[in-house]
Amino acid sequence: MSIATRTGDSGTTGLMYNRRVSKAHPRVEAYGSVDELNAAIGMARATATDAFIGDNLLAIQKDLVIVMGELATAKEDTQRYLADGFQAVTPALTAKLDALVAQIESQSITFKGWATPGMTLHSAALDVARTTCRRAERRVFVLRDTGEVENHEILVFLNRLSDLLWLMARWVETHAPESGTTDASKAP
């Protein structure tokens, strides 16, 4: 079977359970933005020079698959989605992010005022992921405001993730050789 199915040539795309919607549908915009976020985090992971950041980014990418799956399911198919064994975004997913935020905040991180992305390739990639996360969060808010998504935890997860990505970028900058710290492998 070819990746080129041609089913989208008419301007529609498939959701879970074969529902067809316009490629411009807000649901497609939301899960597409999370897909972009996953790719941006992949770029940040590819530039990681330490296992702490790289390993945690990989775990986050796996959790984003849960977010995308739930967003790619029409509201009327949510119960079927869960009955089929797919996961929903839960407070437990957000709690993992909260734990990482606390872990990083307990370390010596230096920043003053507004952060200017680009001190290192890795921190810049994390900042691109952060801004992509904020866009995804805005797209999910549109779905929530129209009643298309009822699971508020998706928004909490994305909000916390953007905070975490900002902290990770500052952690990377603090531990970069240019900042005076030469031991970039020292993870919190």
C-alpha positions as CSV (number, residue, x, y, z in Angstrom):
1,M,0.0,0.0,0.0
2,S,1.4,3.4,-1.0
3,I,1.6,6.4,1.4
4,A,0.0,8.3,-1.4
5,T,-3.6,7.2,-0.8
6,R,-5.1,10.1,-2.8
7,T,-8.0,10.3,-0.4
8,G,-7.0,13.8,0.6
9,D,-6.9,15.1,-3.0
10,S,-10.4,16.6,-2.6
11,G,-9.4,18.7,0.5
12,T,-10.6,16.3,3.2
13,T,-8.7,14.2,5.7
14,G,-9.6,11.3,7.9
15,L,-10.1,11.4,11.6
16,M,-10.1,8.3,13.8
17,Y,-12.9,5.9,12.8
18,N,-12.9,7.0,9.2
19,R,-14.7,10.3,9.7
20,R,-13.8,12.8,6.9
21,V,-13.5,16.5,7.6
22,S,-12.0,19.4,5.7
23,K,-8.3,19.8,6.0
24,A,-9.1,23.3,7.3
25,H,-11.3,22.0,10.2
26,P,-10.2,23.4,13.6
27,R,-9.7,19.8,14.8
28,V,-7.2,19.1,12.0
29,E,-5.5,22.4,12.8
30,A,-5.2,21.4,16.5
31,Y,-3.8,17.9,16.1
32,G,-1.6,19.2,13.2
33,S,-0.1,21.8,15.5
34,V,0.6,19.1,18.0
35,D,2.2,17.1,15.3
36,E,4.4,20.1,14.4
37,L,5.2,20.4,18.1
38,N,6.3,16.8,18.2
39,A,8.6,17.4,15.2
40,A,10.0,20.6,16.8
41,I,10.7,18.6,20.0
42,G,12.4,15.9,17.8
43,M,14.7,18.6,16.4
44,A,15.5,19.8,20.0
45,R,16.2,16.1,21.0
46,A,18.5,15.7,18.0
47,T,20.5,18.7,19.1
48,A,20.6,17.6,22.8
49,T,24.1,17.1,24.2
50,D,23.0,15.6,27.5
51,A,21.0,12.6,28.3
52,F,18.8,14.4,30.9
53,I,17.2,16.6,28.2
54,G,17.3,14.1,25.4
55,D,15.7,11.3,27.4
56,N,13.0,13.5,28.8
57,L,12.2,15.0,25.4
58,L,11.7,11.5,24.0
59,A,9.3,10.6,26.8
60,I,7.4,13.8,26.1
61,Q,7.2,12.9,22.4
62,K,5.6,9.6,23.3
63,D,3.0,11.4,25.4
64,L,2.2,13.8,22.6
65,V,1.1,10.8,20.5
66,I,-1.7,10.4,23.2
67,V,-2.6,14.1,22.8
68,M,-2.7,13.8,19.0
69,G,-4.8,10.6,19.1
70,E,-7.4,12.2,21.4
71,L,-7.5,15.4,19.3
72,A,-7.9,13.3,16.1
73,T,-11.1,11.7,17.4
74,A,-14.4,13.4,16.8
75,K,-16.3,14.2,20.0
76,E,-19.0,11.7,19.1
77,D,-16.4,8.9,18.9
78,T,-14.7,9.6,22.2
79,Q,-16.3,6.8,24.1
80,R,-15.5,4.3,21.4
81,Y,-11.9,5.6,21.3
82,L,-11.6,4.9,25.1
83,A,-13.4,1.6,24.9
84,D,-10.9,0.5,22.2
85,G,-8.1,1.0,24.7
86,F,-6.7,4.3,23.6
87,Q,-5.5,6.6,26.3
88,A,-6.9,10.0,27.1
89,V,-4.8,12.9,28.4
90,T,-5.0,12.7,32.2
91,P,-3.6,14.6,35.2
92,A,-1.0,11.9,35.5
93,L,0.6,13.0,32.2
94,T,0.7,16.6,33.4
95,A,2.1,15.5,36.8
96,K,5.2,14.1,35.0
97,L,5.7,17.5,33.5
98,D,5.2,19.2,36.9
99,A,7.9,16.9,38.4
100,L,10.4,17.9,35.7
101,V,9.6,21.6,36.2
102,A,10.2,21.2,39.9
103,Q,13.4,19.2,39.3
104,I,14.8,21.9,37.0
105,E,13.7,24.8,39.1
106,S,15.6,23.3,42.1
107,Q,18.8,23.8,40.1
108,S,20.9,26.9,39.6
109,I,19.4,28.4,36.4
110,T,20.5,31.9,35.4
111,F,18.3,34.2,33.4
112,K,17.4,37.9,33.6
113,G,14.4,39.4,32.1
114,W,13.1,38.2,28.7
115,A,15.0,35.3,27.3
116,T,16.5,35.9,23.8
117,P,16.6,32.6,22.0
118,G,19.8,31.6,20.2
119,M,22.6,31.3,22.8
120,T,23.1,27.7,21.6
121,L,21.6,25.6,18.8
122,H,20.0,23.3,21.4
123,S,18.4,26.1,23.5
124,A,17.1,27.7,20.3
125,A,15.6,24.4,19.2
126,L,13.9,24.2,22.6
127,D,12.5,27.7,22.2
128,V,11.1,26.9,18.8
129,A,9.4,23.9,20.4
130,R,8.1,26.2,23.1
131,T,6.5,28.6,20.7
132,T,5.1,25.8,18.6
133,C,3.6,24.4,21.8
134,R,1.9,27.8,22.5
135,R,0.4,27.8,19.0
136,A,-0.9,24.2,19.5
137,E,-2.4,25.3,22.8
138,R,-4.2,28.2,21.1
139,R,-5.6,25.8,18.5
140,V,-6.9,23.5,21.1
141,F,-8.6,26.4,22.9
142,V,-10.5,27.0,19.7
143,L,-11.8,23.4,19.9
144,R,-12.7,23.8,23.5
145,D,-14.5,27.1,23.0
146,T,-16.6,25.5,20.2
147,G,-17.4,22.4,22.3
148,E,-15.4,20.1,20.1
149,V,-13.1,19.0,23.0
150,E,-14.3,18.5,26.5
151,N,-11.0,17.2,28.1
152,H,-9.6,20.3,29.7
153,E,-6.5,18.4,30.7
154,I,-5.2,18.6,27.2
155,L,-4.9,22.4,27.7
156,V,-3.3,22.0,31.1
157,F,-0.8,19.6,29.6
158,L,0.2,21.9,26.7
159,N,0.4,24.9,29.0
160,R,2.7,23.0,31.4
161,L,4.8,21.7,28.5
162,S,5.5,25.1,27.2
163,D,6.7,26.2,30.6
164,L,8.9,23.1,30.8
165,L,10.4,23.8,27.3
166,W,11.2,27.3,28.4
167,L,12.9,26.0,31.5
168,M,14.8,23.4,29.6
169,A,16.2,26.1,27.2
170,R,17.3,28.2,30.1
171,W,18.9,25.1,31.8
172,V,20.8,24.3,28.6
173,E,22.0,27.9,28.3
174,T,23.1,27.9,32.0
175,H,25.1,24.7,31.4
176,A,26.6,25.8,28.1
177,P,30.3,26.4,28.0
178,E,29.7,30.0,27.0
179,S,27.9,30.6,30.3
180,G,30.9,29.7,32.4
181,T,29.7,26.1,33.2
182,T,31.7,23.5,31.4
183,D,30.0,20.4,32.7
184,A,27.0,20.1,30.4
185,S,26.4,16.5,31.4
186,K,25.5,17.6,35.0
187,A,21.8,16.9,35.0
188,P,19.5,18.0,37.7
